[in-house]
Amino acid sequence: MRLTVPDLHTMKREGRKIAALTAYDATLARVLDQSGVDLVLVGDSLGMVVQGQATTVPVSLDDMVYHCRCVARGVNRAVVVADLPFMSYPTPEIAAASAARLMQQGGAQMVKLEGGRSRSEVVRFLVDQNIPVCGHLGLLPQSIHRLGRYAVQGRDQSSARLLQEDALILREAGIEMLVLECVPADLAEAIRYELDVPVIGIGAGPACDGQVLVLHDMLGLTSGKPPRFVKNFLAGANGIADAVTRYVEAVQDGSFPAPEHSY
Ligand code: KIV
């Protein structure tokens, strides 16, 4: 049976961990779906792992709609979430038009956008149009040209407090889920307890309500040294479906992420 956004809320309430992975095409989306992944994220990370770009910034809304439509064709059970790419949500009206394309043409059930309090007006407007929104705080890849490098966020007291406030402000604006990327585990744990909607971590420690990884990273396909939070689940597995099943089980039983994958 098809999972829904309210089902993800139920999973949080019942303490059942949400296993999420990215996908960009129908075949791998089907493998994820049949291996028990609850949420398939069509991430704008496709710019880097599919298109070979240096960052996610060049990814267009057309790219996202195309890949989302491919993924949606492969999924029968999981919730499909799609990223609003860079500059597709500068105003509430433009954001609504972008989100409508991801949902109507791409088949997404929820859209994800990056940023904190400055996005609250956009979030509120989308929610008013009945568009489920996932926030994304911590390391924001679309802001890489301002940040300068991919680094852990919220390490000091004042940035941690700002991040915690942002999470509450976004929730107040109506987000129904939050992705926390590259933040200290204790900060993620505090946010996870404060929010009544699922908090999905990537490099955010074991306390989150669920975990997400970029598929290519957890299959050991990404070039260069992987970030600390990545584990190669294909190593020792009997193919991709088995690697994904092992990932789902590890998220569900809390063995991933382990301390060595956390900050
Ligand atoms: O684009 C993406 O894949 C993401 C994940 C890293 C959370 O946003």
py3Dmol code that shows the C-alpha trace and the ligand (Angstrom):
import py3Dmol

protein = """\
ATOM      1  CA  MET A   1       0.000   0.000   0.000  1.00  0.00           C
ATOM      2  CA  ARG A   2       1.179   3.507  -0.809  1.00  0.00           C
ATOM      3  CA  LEU A   3       2.683   5.372   2.143  1.00  0.00           C
ATOM      4  CA  THR A   4       1.583   8.952   2.726  1.00  0.00           C
ATOM      5  CA  VAL A   5       3.025  11.968   4.532  1.00  0.00           C
ATOM      6  CA  PRO A   6       0.655  11.338   7.520  1.00  0.00           C
ATOM      7  CA  ASP A   7       1.998   7.753   7.652  1.00  0.00           C
ATOM      8  CA  LEU A   8       5.488   9.210   8.204  1.00  0.00           C
ATOM      9  CA  HIS A   9       4.077  11.240  11.125  1.00  0.00           C
ATOM     10  CA  THR A  10       2.601   8.041  12.555  1.00  0.00           C
ATOM     11  CA  MET A  11       5.995   6.341  12.250  1.00  0.00           C
ATOM     12  CA  LYS A  12       7.559   9.148  14.317  1.00  0.00           C
ATOM     13  CA  ARG A  13       4.820   8.937  16.957  1.00  0.00           C
ATOM     14  CA  GLU A  14       5.251   5.169  17.194  1.00  0.00           C
ATOM     15  CA  GLY A  15       9.050   5.397  17.346  1.00  0.00           C
ATOM     16  CA  ARG A  16       9.528   3.521  14.062  1.00  0.00           C
ATOM     17  CA  LYS A  17      12.565   4.818  12.173  1.00  0.00           C
ATOM     18  CA  ILE A  18      12.105   6.130   8.625  1.00  0.00           C
ATOM     19  CA  ALA A  19      14.578   4.774   6.046  1.00  0.00           C
ATOM     20  CA  ALA A  20      15.142   7.187   3.167  1.00  0.00           C
ATOM     21  CA  LEU A  21      17.476   7.190   0.169  1.00  0.00           C
ATOM     22  CA  THR A  22      17.853   9.312  -2.941  1.00  0.00           C
ATOM     23  CA  ALA A  23      17.001   8.031  -6.419  1.00  0.00           C
ATOM     24  CA  TYR A  24      16.991   9.651  -9.830  1.00  0.00           C
ATOM     25  CA  ASP A  25      15.673   6.964 -12.202  1.00  0.00           C
ATOM     26  CA  ALA A  26      12.867   4.386 -12.358  1.00  0.00           C
ATOM     27  CA  THR A  27      14.980   1.222 -12.105  1.00  0.00           C
ATOM     28  CA  LEU A  28      16.841   2.124  -8.930  1.00  0.00           C
ATOM     29  CA  ALA A  29      13.715   3.716  -7.465  1.00  0.00           C
ATOM     30  CA  ARG A  30      11.990   0.337  -7.935  1.00  0.00           C
ATOM     31  CA  VAL A  31      14.872  -1.474  -6.217  1.00  0.00           C
ATOM     32  CA  LEU A  32      14.663   0.942  -3.268  1.00  0.00           C
ATOM     33  CA  ASP A  33      10.891   0.649  -3.085  1.00  0.00           C
ATOM     34  CA  GLN A  34      10.947  -3.154  -3.148  1.00  0.00           C
ATOM     35  CA  SER A  35      13.735  -3.260  -0.545  1.00  0.00           C
ATOM     36  CA  GLY A  36      11.647  -1.455   2.065  1.00  0.00           C
ATOM     37  CA  VAL A  37      12.765   2.183   1.727  1.00  0.00           C
ATOM     38  CA  ASP A  38       9.981   4.386   3.157  1.00  0.00           C
ATOM     39  CA  LEU A  39      10.886   7.657   1.477  1.00  0.00           C
ATOM     40  CA  VAL A  40      12.575   8.190  -1.881  1.00  0.00           C
ATOM     41  CA  LEU A  41      14.129  11.634  -2.237  1.00  0.00           C
ATOM     42  CA  VAL A  42      14.681  12.984  -5.719  1.00  0.00           C
ATOM     43  CA  GLY A  43      17.508  15.174  -4.515  1.00  0.00           C
ATOM     44  CA  ASP A  44      19.153  17.971  -6.419  1.00  0.00           C
ATOM     45  CA  SER A  45      22.304  16.008  -5.551  1.00  0.00           C
ATOM     46  CA  LEU A  46      21.542  14.591  -9.007  1.00  0.00           C
ATOM     47  CA  GLY A  47      23.531  17.572 -10.272  1.00  0.00           C
ATOM     48  CA  MET A  48      26.653  16.055  -8.778  1.00  0.00           C
ATOM     49  CA  VAL A  49      26.079  12.284  -8.952  1.00  0.00           C
ATOM     50  CA  VAL A  50      24.162  12.070 -12.262  1.00  0.00           C
ATOM     51  CA  GLN A  51      25.186  15.158 -14.213  1.00  0.00           C
ATOM     52  CA  GLY A  52      28.801  15.403 -12.992  1.00  0.00           C
ATOM     53  CA  GLN A  53      28.457  19.041 -11.897  1.00  0.00           C
ATOM     54  CA  ALA A  54      30.669  20.425  -9.121  1.00  0.00           C
ATOM     55  CA  THR A  55      27.679  21.626  -7.046  1.00  0.00           C
ATOM     56  CA  THR A  56      23.864  21.404  -6.980  1.00  0.00           C
ATOM     57  CA  VAL A  57      23.523  25.032  -8.098  1.00  0.00           C
ATOM     58  CA  PRO A  58      23.232  24.390 -11.881  1.00  0.00           C
ATOM     59  CA  VAL A  59      20.310  21.959 -11.465  1.00  0.00           C
ATOM     60  CA  SER A  60      17.181  23.315 -13.139  1.00  0.00           C
ATOM     61  CA  LEU A  61      13.515  22.804 -12.355  1.00  0.00           C
ATOM     62  CA  ASP A  62      13.166  20.985 -15.699  1.00  0.00           C
ATOM     63  CA  ASP A  63      15.911  18.562 -14.580  1.00  0.00           C
ATOM     64  CA  MET A  64      14.093  17.934 -11.309  1.00  0.00           C
ATOM     65  CA  VAL A  65      10.712  17.393 -12.973  1.00  0.00           C
ATOM     66  CA  TYR A  66      12.234  14.945 -15.463  1.00  0.00           C
ATOM     67  CA  HIS A  67      14.019  12.841 -12.811  1.00  0.00           C
ATOM     68  CA  CYS A  68      11.060  12.992 -10.433  1.00  0.00           C
ATOM     69  CA  ARG A  69       8.747  11.671 -13.150  1.00  0.00           C
ATOM     70  CA  CYS A  70      11.193   8.784 -13.797  1.00  0.00           C
ATOM     71  CA  VAL A  71      11.422   7.955 -10.078  1.00  0.00           C
ATOM     72  CA  ALA A  72       7.656   8.136  -9.527  1.00  0.00           C
ATOM     73  CA  ARG A  73       7.177   5.481 -12.238  1.00  0.00           C
ATOM     74  CA  GLY A  74       9.354   3.054 -10.246  1.00  0.00           C
ATOM     75  CA  VAL A  75       7.720   3.582  -6.856  1.00  0.00           C
ATOM     76  CA  ASN A  76       4.621   1.817  -5.548  1.00  0.00           C
ATOM     77  CA  ARG A  77       4.974   2.137  -1.772  1.00  0.00           C
ATOM     78  CA  ALA A  78       7.433   4.826  -0.668  1.00  0.00           C
ATOM     79  CA  VAL A  79       6.680   8.524  -0.283  1.00  0.00           C
ATOM     80  CA  VAL A  80       8.292  10.483  -3.145  1.00  0.00           C
ATOM     81  CA  VAL A  81       9.831  13.802  -2.097  1.00  0.00           C
ATOM     82  CA  ALA A  82      11.456  16.180  -4.594  1.00  0.00           C
ATOM     83  CA  ASP A  83      13.894  19.029  -4.063  1.00  0.00           C
ATOM     84  CA  LEU A  84      12.995  22.511  -5.191  1.00  0.00           C
ATOM     85  CA  PRO A  85      16.262  23.414  -6.936  1.00  0.00           C
ATOM     86  CA  PHE A  86      18.329  26.593  -6.550  1.00  0.00           C
ATOM     87  CA  MET A  87      16.345  29.783  -7.273  1.00  0.00           C
ATOM     88  CA  SER A  88      13.072  27.961  -7.932  1.00  0.00           C
ATOM     89  CA  TYR A  89      11.531  29.396  -4.736  1.00  0.00           C
ATOM     90  CA  PRO A  90      12.654  33.050  -4.329  1.00  0.00           C
ATOM     91  CA  THR A  91       9.056  34.248  -3.759  1.00  0.00           C
ATOM     92  CA  PRO A  92       5.914  32.456  -2.548  1.00  0.00           C
ATOM     93  CA  GLU A  93       4.272  32.645  -5.984  1.00  0.00           C
ATOM     94  CA  ILE A  94       7.301  31.317  -7.882  1.00  0.00           C
ATOM     95  CA  ALA A  95       7.728  28.590  -5.248  1.00  0.00           C
ATOM     96  CA  ALA A  96       4.103  27.513  -5.657  1.00  0.00           C
ATOM     97  CA  ALA A  97       4.460  27.339  -9.453  1.00  0.00           C
ATOM     98  CA  SER A  98       7.685  25.292  -9.089  1.00  0.00           C
ATOM     99  CA  ALA A  99       6.170  22.952  -6.508  1.00  0.00           C
ATOM    100  CA  ALA A 100       3.072  22.485  -8.673  1.00  0.00           C
ATOM    101  CA  ARG A 101       5.279  21.258 -11.533  1.00  0.00           C
ATOM    102  CA  LEU A 102       7.083  18.776  -9.248  1.00  0.00           C
ATOM    103  CA  MET A 103       3.751  17.439  -8.021  1.00  0.00           C
ATOM    104  CA  GLN A 104       1.631  17.541 -11.175  1.00  0.00           C
ATOM    105  CA  GLN A 105       4.265  16.648 -13.799  1.00  0.00           C
ATOM    106  CA  GLY A 106       6.771  14.859 -11.557  1.00  0.00           C
ATOM    107  CA  GLY A 107       4.437  12.951  -9.247  1.00  0.00           C
ATOM    108  CA  ALA A 108       6.052  14.199  -6.004  1.00  0.00           C
ATOM    109  CA  GLN A 109       4.011  13.941  -2.790  1.00  0.00           C
ATOM    110  CA  MET A 110       6.090  16.550  -0.963  1.00  0.00           C
ATOM    111  CA  VAL A 111       8.688  19.195  -1.854  1.00  0.00           C
ATOM    112  CA  LYS A 112      11.864  20.044   0.043  1.00  0.00           C
ATOM    113  CA  LEU A 113      13.503  23.441   0.259  1.00  0.00           C
ATOM    114  CA  GLU A 114      16.683  24.694   1.908  1.00  0.00           C
ATOM    115  CA  GLY A 115      16.930  27.470   4.474  1.00  0.00           C
ATOM    116  CA  GLY A 116      15.665  28.784   7.777  1.00  0.00           C
ATOM    117  CA  ARG A 117      13.563  31.721   8.933  1.00  0.00           C
ATOM    118  CA  SER A 118      13.984  33.619   5.649  1.00  0.00           C
ATOM    119  CA  ARG A 119      11.914  30.865   4.004  1.00  0.00           C
ATOM    120  CA  SER A 120       8.984  30.977   6.419  1.00  0.00           C
ATOM    121  CA  GLU A 121       6.775  33.125   4.154  1.00  0.00           C
ATOM    122  CA  VAL A 122       7.371  30.735   1.240  1.00  0.00           C
ATOM    123  CA  VAL A 123       6.616  27.703   3.437  1.00  0.00           C
ATOM    124  CA  ARG A 124       3.416  29.260   4.758  1.00  0.00           C
ATOM    125  CA  PHE A 125       2.206  30.073   1.239  1.00  0.00           C
ATOM    126  CA  LEU A 126       2.922  26.557  -0.036  1.00  0.00           C
ATOM    127  CA  VAL A 127       1.172  24.972   2.942  1.00  0.00           C
ATOM    128  CA  ASP A 128      -1.828  27.272   2.325  1.00  0.00           C
ATOM    129  CA  GLN A 129      -2.011  25.693  -1.154  1.00  0.00           C
ATOM    130  CA  ASN A 130      -2.001  22.220   0.480  1.00  0.00           C
ATOM    131  CA  ILE A 131       1.538  21.458  -0.661  1.00  0.00           C
ATOM    132  CA  PRO A 132       3.399  19.352   1.946  1.00  0.00           C
ATOM    133  CA  VAL A 133       6.796  20.927   2.628  1.00  0.00           C
ATOM    134  CA  CYS A 134       9.980  19.431   4.040  1.00  0.00           C
ATOM    135  CA  GLY A 135      12.514  21.907   5.431  1.00  0.00           C
ATOM    136  CA  HIS A 136      16.280  21.426   5.157  1.00  0.00           C
ATOM    137  CA  LEU A 137      18.618  22.947   7.759  1.00  0.00           C
ATOM    138  CA  GLY A 138      22.281  22.606   8.712  1.00  0.00           C
ATOM    139  CA  LEU A 139      24.588  22.280   5.737  1.00  0.00           C
ATOM    140  CA  LEU A 140      22.769  23.832   2.775  1.00  0.00           C
ATOM    141  CA  PRO A 141      24.404  22.683  -0.479  1.00  0.00           C
ATOM    142  CA  GLN A 142      22.566  25.332  -2.529  1.00  0.00           C
ATOM    143  CA  SER A 143      24.417  27.973  -0.451  1.00  0.00           C
ATOM    144  CA  ILE A 144      27.859  26.511  -1.156  1.00  0.00           C
ATOM    145  CA  HIS A 145      29.130  29.668  -2.873  1.00  0.00           C
ATOM    146  CA  ARG A 146      28.390  31.647   0.295  1.00  0.00           C
ATOM    147  CA  LEU A 147      29.605  28.941   2.676  1.00  0.00           C
ATOM    148  CA  GLY A 148      32.837  28.277   0.785  1.00  0.00           C
ATOM    149  CA  ARG A 149      33.054  24.614   1.786  1.00  0.00           C
ATOM    150  CA  TYR A 150      30.948  21.676   2.876  1.00  0.00           C
ATOM    151  CA  ALA A 151      31.361  21.720   6.667  1.00  0.00           C
ATOM    152  CA  VAL A 152      29.499  20.769   9.839  1.00  0.00           C
ATOM    153  CA  GLN A 153      27.056  23.497  10.929  1.00  0.00           C
ATOM    154  CA  GLY A 154      25.853  24.531  14.403  1.00  0.00           C
ATOM    155  CA  ARG A 155      29.037  23.625  16.215  1.00  0.00           C
ATOM    156  CA  ASP A 156      29.163  26.720  18.443  1.00  0.00           C
ATOM    157  CA  GLN A 157      26.502  27.818  20.905  1.00  0.00           C
ATOM    158  CA  SER A 158      25.151  30.795  18.965  1.00  0.00           C
ATOM    159  CA  SER A 159      24.881  29.018  15.583  1.00  0.00           C
ATOM    160  CA  ALA A 160      23.309  26.004  17.312  1.00  0.00           C
ATOM    161  CA  ARG A 161      20.713  28.284  18.929  1.00  0.00           C
ATOM    162  CA  LEU A 162      19.926  29.955  15.577  1.00  0.00           C
ATOM    163  CA  LEU A 163      19.498  26.563  13.965  1.00  0.00           C
ATOM    164  CA  GLN A 164      17.209  25.361  16.740  1.00  0.00           C
ATOM    165  CA  GLU A 165      15.116  28.537  16.397  1.00  0.00           C
ATOM    166  CA  ASP A 166      14.972  28.099  12.609  1.00  0.00           C
ATOM    167  CA  ALA A 167      13.577  24.592  13.062  1.00  0.00           C
ATOM    168  CA  LEU A 168      10.784  25.896  15.295  1.00  0.00           C
ATOM    169  CA  ILE A 169      10.032  28.835  12.986  1.00  0.00           C
ATOM    170  CA  LEU A 170       9.784  26.517   9.972  1.00  0.00           C
ATOM    171  CA  ARG A 171       7.510  24.165  11.901  1.00  0.00           C
ATOM    172  CA  GLU A 172       5.373  27.112  12.932  1.00  0.00           C
ATOM    173  CA  ALA A 173       5.174  28.054   9.220  1.00  0.00           C
ATOM    174  CA  GLY A 174       3.895  24.558   8.445  1.00  0.00           C
ATOM    175  CA  ILE A 175       6.718  22.193   7.450  1.00  0.00           C
ATOM    176  CA  GLU A 176       5.666  18.561   7.855  1.00  0.00           C
ATOM    177  CA  MET A 177       9.177  17.121   7.908  1.00  0.00           C
ATOM    178  CA  LEU A 178      12.737  18.396   8.350  1.00  0.00           C
ATOM    179  CA  VAL A 179      16.051  17.199   6.943  1.00  0.00           C
ATOM    180  CA  LEU A 180      19.047  18.047   9.114  1.00  0.00           C
ATOM    181  CA  GLU A 181      22.370  17.801   7.296  1.00  0.00           C
ATOM    182  CA  CYS A 182      25.793  17.741   8.961  1.00  0.00           C
ATOM    183  CA  VAL A 183      25.038  18.976  12.474  1.00  0.00           C
ATOM    184  CA  PRO A 184      26.317  17.703  15.821  1.00  0.00           C
ATOM    185  CA  ALA A 185      24.356  14.702  17.096  1.00  0.00           C
ATOM    186  CA  ASP A 186      23.299  16.406  20.352  1.00  0.00           C
ATOM    187  CA  LEU A 187      21.864  19.399  18.485  1.00  0.00           C
ATOM    188  CA  ALA A 188      19.904  17.101  16.149  1.00  0.00           C
ATOM    189  CA  GLU A 189      18.616  15.194  19.158  1.00  0.00           C
ATOM    190  CA  ALA A 190      17.362  18.406  20.787  1.00  0.00           C
ATOM    191  CA  ILE A 191      15.588  19.469  17.588  1.00  0.00           C
ATOM    192  CA  ARG A 192      14.113  15.993  17.111  1.00  0.00           C
ATOM    193  CA  TYR A 193      12.528  16.191  20.578  1.00  0.00           C
ATOM    194  CA  GLU A 194      11.181  19.705  20.010  1.00  0.00           C
ATOM    195  CA  LEU A 195       9.470  18.983  16.694  1.00  0.00           C
ATOM    196  CA  ASP A 196       6.257  16.976  16.385  1.00  0.00           C
ATOM    197  CA  VAL A 197       7.084  16.095  12.755  1.00  0.00           C
ATOM    198  CA  PRO A 198       9.770  13.671  11.519  1.00  0.00           C
ATOM    199  CA  VAL A 199      13.379  14.853  11.562  1.00  0.00           C
ATOM    200  CA  ILE A 200      15.473  12.982   8.994  1.00  0.00           C
ATOM    201  CA  GLY A 201      19.220  13.114   9.506  1.00  0.00           C
ATOM    202  CA  ILE A 202      22.173  12.959   7.163  1.00  0.00           C
ATOM    203  CA  GLY A 203      25.313  13.359   9.218  1.00  0.00           C
ATOM    204  CA  ALA A 204      23.106  14.328  12.183  1.00  0.00           C
ATOM    205  CA  GLY A 205      23.588  11.380  14.511  1.00  0.00           C
ATOM    206  CA  PRO A 206      21.454   8.433  15.596  1.00  0.00           C
ATOM    207  CA  ALA A 207      18.630  10.210  17.480  1.00  0.00           C
ATOM    208  CA  CYS A 208      16.772  11.457  14.381  1.00  0.00           C
ATOM    209  CA  ASP A 209      13.431   9.927  13.409  1.00  0.00           C
ATOM    210  CA  GLY A 210      14.949   8.628  10.202  1.00  0.00           C
ATOM    211  CA  GLN A 211      18.038   8.696   8.030  1.00  0.00           C
ATOM    212  CA  VAL A 212      18.739   9.606   4.431  1.00  0.00           C
ATOM    213  CA  LEU A 213      21.839   9.041   2.292  1.00  0.00           C
ATOM    214  CA  VAL A 214      22.690   9.772  -1.306  1.00  0.00           C
ATOM    215  CA  LEU A 215      22.319   6.397  -3.050  1.00  0.00           C
ATOM    216  CA  HIS A 216      25.615   6.675  -4.926  1.00  0.00           C
ATOM    217  CA  ASP A 217      27.435   7.377  -1.634  1.00  0.00           C
ATOM    218  CA  MET A 218      26.042   4.322   0.176  1.00  0.00           C
ATOM    219  CA  LEU A 219      26.892   2.142  -2.827  1.00  0.00           C
ATOM    220  CA  GLY A 220      30.500   3.374  -2.717  1.00  0.00           C
ATOM    221  CA  LEU A 221      30.258   4.900  -6.191  1.00  0.00           C
ATOM    222  CA  THR A 222      31.147   8.496  -5.364  1.00  0.00           C
ATOM    223  CA  SER A 223      34.722   9.504  -6.169  1.00  0.00           C
ATOM    224  CA  GLY A 224      37.044  10.964  -3.542  1.00  0.00           C
ATOM    225  CA  LYS A 225      37.047  10.492   0.206  1.00  0.00           C
ATOM    226  CA  PRO A 226      33.451  10.019   1.422  1.00  0.00           C
ATOM    227  CA  PRO A 227      32.181  12.237   4.238  1.00  0.00           C
ATOM    228  CA  ARG A 228      32.307  10.771   7.755  1.00  0.00           C
ATOM    229  CA  PHE A 229      28.542  10.107   7.796  1.00  0.00           C
ATOM    230  CA  VAL A 230      28.629   7.780   4.766  1.00  0.00           C
ATOM    231  CA  LYS A 231      28.788   4.008   5.073  1.00  0.00           C
ATOM    232  CA  ASN A 232      29.319   1.772   2.052  1.00  0.00           C
ATOM    233  CA  PHE A 233      26.518  -0.800   2.325  1.00  0.00           C
ATOM    234  CA  LEU A 234      27.477  -2.523  -0.941  1.00  0.00           C
ATOM    235  CA  ALA A 235      30.733  -3.730   0.614  1.00  0.00           C
ATOM    236  CA  GLY A 236      30.005  -7.307   1.684  1.00  0.00           C
ATOM    237  CA  ALA A 237      26.478  -7.282   0.239  1.00  0.00           C
ATOM    238  CA  ASN A 238      25.090  -9.532  -2.464  1.00  0.00           C
ATOM    239  CA  GLY A 239      24.253  -6.785  -4.961  1.00  0.00           C
ATOM    240  CA  ILE A 240      22.408  -3.466  -4.834  1.00  0.00           C
ATOM    241  CA  ALA A 241      19.044  -4.756  -3.550  1.00  0.00           C
ATOM    242  CA  ASP A 242      20.811  -6.555  -0.695  1.00  0.00           C
ATOM    243  CA  ALA A 243      22.838  -3.411   0.128  1.00  0.00           C
ATOM    244  CA  VAL A 244      19.630  -1.366   0.297  1.00  0.00           C
ATOM    245  CA  THR A 245      17.920  -4.013   2.459  1.00  0.00           C
ATOM    246  CA  ARG A 246      20.901  -3.942   4.837  1.00  0.00           C
ATOM    247  CA  TYR A 247      20.674  -0.136   4.987  1.00  0.00           C
ATOM    248  CA  VAL A 248      16.935  -0.242   5.762  1.00  0.00           C
ATOM    249  CA  GLU A 249      17.506  -2.823   8.519  1.00  0.00           C
ATOM    250  CA  ALA A 250      20.405  -0.832   9.983  1.00  0.00           C
ATOM    251  CA  VAL A 251      18.304   2.361  10.106  1.00  0.00           C
ATOM    252  CA  GLN A 252      15.370   0.492  11.616  1.00  0.00           C
ATOM    253  CA  ASP A 253      17.400  -1.263  14.322  1.00  0.00           C
ATOM    254  CA  GLY A 254      19.398   1.902  15.091  1.00  0.00           C
ATOM    255  CA  SER A 255      22.811   0.419  14.194  1.00  0.00           C
ATOM    256  CA  PHE A 256      23.266   3.083  11.490  1.00  0.00           C
ATOM    257  CA  PRO A 257      24.469   5.731  12.009  1.00  0.00           C
ATOM    258  CA  ALA A 258      27.023   4.554  14.556  1.00  0.00           C
ATOM    259  CA  PRO A 259      29.154   6.998  16.583  1.00  0.00           C
ATOM    260  CA  GLU A 260      31.848   6.933  13.890  1.00  0.00           C
ATOM    261  CA  HIS A 261      29.311   8.335  11.376  1.00  0.00           C
ATOM    262  CA  SER A 262      28.278  11.219  13.659  1.00  0.00           C
ATOM    263  CA  TYR A 263      29.702  14.605  14.669  1.00  0.00           C
TER     264      TYR A 263
END
"""
ligand_1 = """\
8
KIV
O 19.908 16.562 -2.685
C 19.974 15.663 -1.849
O 20.279 14.506 -2.129
C 19.675 16.012 -0.461
C 20.113 15.044 0.589
C 21.571 15.186 0.776
C 19.375 15.224 1.858
O 19.144 17.039 -0.182
"""
view = py3Dmol.view(width=600, height=400)
view.addModel(protein, "pdb")
view.setStyle({"model": 0}, {"cartoon": {"style": "trace"}})
view.addModel(ligand_1, "xyz")
view.setStyle({"model": 1}, {"stick": {}})
view.zoomTo()
view.show()
